[in-house]
């Protein structure tokens, strides 16, 4: 039952209702490319792996597993793949009354994916029951809507150079977070000093380099745990953490439970709200 939806790309359908379509998309990677798209519906795009750039007018944003891309109907934007690495993501399309309830206050933009939204995202992908999957999808829409509408820090004006540096640092982390990164290494790649890199990134994004890097690693780790029973250390090291204990401590602090819960429970994962902060 396609409900007359016209998705922008090929999707593995997860939820299809008259007002909500949710599907998983994949991009195998390849030569760097750039193309234009136009949103037909209200869109929320959440990456599981990989990274790309989106340009709305004069604003360019890095999209990675720690961020969600929101687009309003009729909005034109440019997509750019600066890396040849594969990508996988989950696309939520809204229309009708459901879309009318949620109009992004900033139009098309990117926003951080909270721990609560990330939990719902992975639960959506794991739910084997269609009814439960639809309910989880609606809960994810509500969570993203609530967070997007919450008061945020007052926007400040920054120079184009500062915004470009913050974007470059975010992109560097998105493409190399599995490595043993240091502030010095990031700064060197961005051709600036560690002090300036740290100061600019925090001023523009509102979070430290360390906080963003940890969030990025943890979000990516969520999608690697389904078949990781007995291999938590492998996942920890593959995501750039120094040890099993370092990963477990950071995971528990972020999501309210140890990573072994997701690795042990397989496709059932955890139910939203259970063992959470």
Secondary structure, DSSP 8 states (H G I E B T S, - for coil): --TT---SS--EEEEE-SSEEEEEEEE---S-EEEEEE-SSEEEEEEEE--EEEEETTEEEEE-TTEEEEE-TT-EEEEEE-S-S-EEEEEEEE-HHHHHH---TTSSEEEE--HHHHHHHHHHHH--SHHHHHHHHHHHHHHHHHHHHS---------HHHHHHHHHHHHHHHHHTTS---HHHHHHHTTS-HHHHHHHHHHHHSS-HHHHHHHHHHHHHHTT-TT-TT-HHHHHHHTT-SSHHHHHHHHHHHHSS-THHHHHHGGG---TTTT--
